[in-house]
Amino acid sequence: MILTSKNNPLIKETAALKDKKARKEQNLFLVEGWKMALECQKSNFEIERVFVAESYQGEKPDCVVTVVSDDVFRFLSDEKTPQGILCRVKIPDCTPQKPTGKCLLLDGVADPGNVGTIIRTANAAGYRAVYLTKDCADPFSPKSVRASMSGVFFTEIYRGEREEILSILGEIPLLVADMAGENVFSFAPPKEFVLAIGNEANGISELVSRRATHTVKIPMQETQESLNAAISAGIIMYVLQKDSFRN
């Protein structure tokens, strides 16, 4: 059977997952495209249902598949050019846990594209956990998931209030990125640490700043005031991990 109505209850509740409120209520998020679906299958995430467009001719995951008209699929999709396959995926338990290695703290990063890109780079650079304060963009929004390029499936993602996260991090050295800090290229990082990246407009919050044990910066030409938050995070993450990539 092919679903052709946008008013179908299943279709309506799935389309609603593009909004944060519905994701929280249903504990589900959307993953689009065969490549992302394949990466999701390789992870510990559970694909609850798959939707494919009537015209879709590609591969499908081994789970419940619902076929919809091309028009209905465009209604479900968040992409400008839908790929014809979309998954509903269960959001894992996000109760904050103490990290077991180098990790990130996103302190109010508001742009979902930045959040997803930072998660992608964290996964690539060996930062196993990413902590997000409650005022960060939702890491499971379609834009964040798309920007993470499967990093969202292989990184431990925790969300909580600043006080809660800082309490869990305990005495682990906390490095903040700020233009008043030490040149990151000459900085000798501790063996374990948390790297904090602040809000795009306002930087690091006062609470996190007070807890910081080190401050680092990326040197720039005088003609450039700042860098994009995700780019800054990527540069600093790799510089601080350079010893891990020597071989």
N, C-alpha and C positions, 0 to 999 in steps of 0.2 A: 504493500500500500504506500502511496505517495501522499504526503501531507501538503495541501495546497492553500490552506487558510492561515492567515496571520493571527486570527482570533482563536486558533486551537490552543487550549490551556498549556500544553507542553511547549508550544512555540512561544507563547507569551512569557512563560516563566524563564525560558532559556534566553530570550532576547533581553529580559530584565537584568541578566547577569552582567551586562555592560555597565551597570550602575553599582556603586559600592554597597548601597543598602541591601540590594537583592543578594549580592555575593555573601554578605554577612548573614542574612536570614537563611539562605539555602546552603551555606558552607560549600559553595561551588564556584569555579571560575572557568573562563573560556580559553581554549587553546586552538589556534587556527593554523591550518596548513599541514601537509603530510610530514614534512621534515620535523616540525615541532611535535606532532603527534608521535612520531617514531622515537624521538628523544624522551618524551614523556613516558612511553612504554618501557624504556630502558631504566627509568628511575623507580623510586618507591612510591611515586604518586599513582593514585587510582583513577583510571578513566571510567567515569560512570556511564556515559553514553556518547555515541558518535552520530553526528548529522552529516549527510552528504547531499550535495545538490544532484538533481535528476540527471544533469549532464556530466557529472563527475565520472572519469574513467580510470582514476589512479587506484593505488593500493588503499586498503582499509585496515585499521587495527582489529584484532580478534576480540571483539566485544559487541554489545548491543548497538546495532546500526539503524538509524532512522533516515529514510530517504524523503527529501522535501523538494518542492518545485524550485527552480532557479530563482524565482521572485521571492519566495519565502526565505531561501538561503541568504539572499542579499539583505533581507530584513534582519536576519540573525547575525550577520557578519559585521565586524567593526572595521574591516579593511576596505580601502577604496577599490581595490581589484580583488574580490574574493577568490580564494583558491579552490573552493568547492568542498572542503572538508573541515569540520569544526568539532571539537571535543568538549564535553562538560567534564571537569576534573575536580575531584574532592580537594578542598584546602586542608593541608595537614595540620596537626596540632602545633600551634605556634606559641605554646607556653614557654617563656624565656628560660633557658638553661645556661649554666656556666660554660664558657668556651673551653675547648681543648687545644686550641692553637691560636695563631694570629687571626684577628677578626676586625670587623668594621662596626662603627656606630654612625648611623645616618641621623643627624641631629636636625630634624625639620626640613629635609630635602623635599621640596614641594612639587617638582616637575616629574611626572611619571616616566618620561623618557630618560631623565637623568637617573632615577631610581633603578630602572631596568638595565641601563648601560653600566652603572656601577656594580650591580649584581653580576652581570656578565663578566666584567673585568675581575671582580673578586674571585669568581670561580676559576678563571684562567690563571690568576696569579697565586692561587693557593691560600686564599683567605676563606676558611671553611664556614664561618658564621657571619651573618649580617644582622645587626640589631637596628630596628627602626623605631624612633619615637612616634607617638600617636599622631603627631601633626605632619608626618611624612606622607607623601603620596602612597596610595595602596600598591604594594608590589604585585598584587594579583589582578590589577586592572589590565584590560586588553593592551594598552599602550606600553605598560611596564613589562608585561610578559613578552610582547613582541620584541622590545628593545633588549631584553635579557638574552635572547637567542639561546634558549634552553638552560641558561645559568640558573634560572629560578628553580629548576628541577634538581640541581645538584649542589645547592647551597642551603645551609640551615638558616632559615629566615625567622626572626623573632620580632614581635612588636610589643611595646609596652610603654608605660609612663617613664619619663626620664629618671625619676627617683628609683623606680623598680629596676630599671636596666642597670643603673650605676651601682645599686646594691648588689646585684648578681655578679657584676664584673669585679666587685671587691677591690683588692689592692693591685690588680693587674695594671701596669703602667698605661696611662692614657695619653696618646699623642693627638694633638689637635692641629689642623691645617689653618694657618693664619699668616697674613703678610707681615706680622710683627715677629715671626718666629725665626729659628735658625735655618740656614740654608740646608735643605733636605739632602743635597748631594754630598755634603760633608758631615752629615749627622750619623752617629753610630747608634743604631736602634738597640733597645734591650732584646733579649732572646724572645720574650713573649710581650705582646702589646695589643692595645686596641687603638685603631686609627679612627678618629672622629672627623666627619665631613659635615660642614654646617649648611644652613639654608642659603639658597642662591643670592638672596638680597641682603640678609641680615647676619650671615655668618654663624659662628658657634654661639649657642645660648649661654647665658650667664651661669646657669647651674653646671653645665658641662665644662665650661671654661674654668670655673673654680676647682673642679676635680682634676684638671689636666696636670700631668707631671712633666710634659714636654710640649713645645710648640715648634712646628716646622713650616717652612715656606718654600715655594718654587720661585727662584729668582727670575725676574722678567726685565725686559727693556723698559726704560722710563716712559716710552710712548704707549705702553699697554698697561692698563690698570688692573685687569684681572683675567682669569680663565674660566671657562665653563666648569661647573662643579664636577661633572662626570669626567672631563678631561683631566682636571686637577687631581681627582681621586685616582685615576688610572696611572698618572705619572708617579705620584707618591707611593702608591701600592707597589709598583715594580721597583722603584729605587730602594725602598725599604726591604724588598725581598731579593735584591740582586745577588746575594751570596748563594741563594737557593738555585739560581739558574746559571751558575758558572760552568757546570759540567754538561 
